[in-house]
Amino acid sequence: MSMKHRIGAAGVCVVLATLVAGNLEATTLQRMDLPEIVETADRVVHARVLDRRSYWDEARTQIFTDTDFEVLDQAKGDGPRFLTITLLGGTVGIIDMIVPGTPVFDIDEEVVLFTEPRPDGRKHLVGLSQGVMRIVHDPASGEPVAVSGVHGGVSYLEPVEGTLRTVRARSQRVPLRHLMDGVRAMVQGNREAHPLFSDTPESPVKRPGGRNRR
């Protein structure tokens, strides 16, 4: 069974996937840089994960997961202290629906979210995994650092000389305060004010704790 999803605003992000035995085996995303992500997002927040729950849609053909967050700080937009992100994929009973490129959150972990509204009024993430950065702490200074993840089963397309070409995923990191200040500057109109990222080793970001399945 084949499935094609289009996610994001104004064609910013394209996802192509194949559904096999409940799993989406491959995902292709158009790479977005930070100014694009910020421009697309209706809200950019530093938040903590409170809870998550997975469920079938009404037709019982797809599983969705709602993750609840407490907003600790925000750099763009305005809204309530608590927000919920709805993403495709999750676990109901013994059934897993795994969507490469769709992040899974651990209870109590801290993240930076770049959100946008779904047509049904709920929230999802700009560019799937590109719309979240995980917070870790620098082992030397203890300073919180935002880290972008590299996800297995995901490839990225980027315009090169007028055509879309596959590019390698890179994990990048930046101090949290620099990221939030850079987003605020971009919101004020300084598109070039995004913070300087440094590359991390090309491996998935290790999140604290387990998946805490609900």
N, C-alpha and C positions, 0 to 999 in steps of 0.2 A: 504494500500500500504506500503510495507516495503522498507527500504533503508539502505544501509550499506556504511559508509564512512571510509576511511583510510586516516589519516592526519598526516603529520610529516615525518621525514627522517628515513630510515632504520628501520622501525617498532617501532620507539620510542613511538608513540602515537597511540592508537587504539580507534576509536569512533564507537559505535553501537547505532543506533537510529531508531525510528519508526515515519514515517510521517503520521500524522492524521490531516485532515482539515487544511493543510498548516503549522502545527506546528510539530517540532521535539520534542517528549515528554520526551525522556530520553536519557542521554548521559553517556557513561562509558569511562573514560580516564585512561591510565596507568600513575601513578604518576611519576613525574620527579623531582629530586632534582636540586638545583641551578647549580652545576657543569655540570650536563647533559644538562640542558637548555642552558647554556652558550656555551658548546661545540657544540651543534646542531645549535645555532644561527649564522647567517652570520653577523648580526649587533645587537648591544645592545645600545640603545639610550634613553636619556631623551628628551621628546618631548612634544609639545603642540598641541592640536587638533584645526585645522583650519576649517574644513568643512566635511560634509559627504553626500553621495547620494546613494540611493538604486534603483535597476533596475532589470528587468527580464533577464534571460539568453535568448539565441536565440530561444530555444525551448519553452520558456514561461512555464517552469516547476519548476524553482527555482528562488529565489530572492537572489541577492548578494548586499553587501554594500561596497562601497569604502570610506575609511576615510582618509583625508589628514592631515598630521602632519608637523609642523616645528621642526626640530631637534635643541635642545638647547645645548646638550652635547652628546658625545658618548664615550663608554667604550670599544667597540669592533667593528672592521670593519671600513670601510670608504665608503663614498657615498655622495650624494647631500644633501643640507640643507633641502630640502623638500622631503617627501616620502609619498607613499600611500599604505595602507593596505587593502586587499580585503578579506572579510569574508562572509561565507554563512549566509543568513538570512537578514531580514530587512522589511521595509514597503513600499509598492507601492500602492497609492490610499487607498482603504479600506482593502487591503489584507496585513495581517501580516504573516511573516514566522519567527517563533521564534525557535532558536536553543540553548537549554540549554548548557552552557559551552562556548558559543561564546560571547565575551564582546561587549557591546554597549557603545560608547564613547559620552561624552558631549562636545559641542563646548567650547573651551577655557580651558578645564581641562588639567592638566599635568600628564604624565604617563611615566613609563619606559617600553620600548618595546623590546622584544626579537624576532627578525624577521628571517624568512627564505624564500627562493624563492619558488614560485609555479611552476609547470611544464610549465605554459604559460608565465613565466617571471615576473609575478606580485609578490607581497609580501604577506605573511600571517604570523601568529604568531606560535611560537613553542608551541605545546601542548595546543592550544586554550587559555582558560583563564589562563593557567599556564605561558603564554608568555607575560603577562602584569601585572604591579604593579601600583596602583593609588597613586598619590602624595597628601598627606594631610599635614597640618602644626600642629606641636605640640602646644597645647594651652598655655603651660607655656613658652617655649623658642622661639616659632615661627619657629623652625627649620623644613625644609621639610623632610617628612618621607615617605618612600615607603611602601605601604600596599598591600598584596595579598588578593584577594577576595575569598569569599565562594559563590558558585552559586547554586541556587535551581535546582533540576532536574539533578544533576550531582553526580555520584559516582566515586570513584577512586580505581584502583587496584594497588597493590604493591607486589613484590615478597617476600614471607615469606616461608622459609624452602623449597624452590624449587617449590612452587606453587603460583599462583596469588590469593591474597585475597583482599576483599573489606576493605578499610580503611576510616576513617572519615576525612572529609576535615577540614583544620585548616586555619584560617586567621593569617598571620604573618606580622610583621612590622620591619623595620630597617631604620635608618637614611639614607637619599638619598646619602650623600657623602660617607658613609661607603659601601653602595651597589656598587656604581660606582667604588670606589677604589678596592673593592674586586673582581669585574669582571675584572678590568685591571690586577690585580695580577694573576688571573686564566688564562687569555690570555697569560701571560708571562710564564706560565708553573706551577704555584703553585696552583694545584687543591684543596688543603686544605685551601686556603686563603679566602674562602667565609665568609662574615660577619655573626656575631651572630644575629640571628633573635629572636624576642620575640613574644609570642603568644598574639593575641588579643581575645576579647570575640567571641564566636562562632556564629557570625551573619554576614549577608552580609555587605560588605563595603558600606557605604553611600557615594554616589558621590555628589559633589556639583551641584546644579541646577537640571533642568529637563532633558529630553532626547533631547530637541531641534530637534524634527523630521524635516527632510528635505523632 
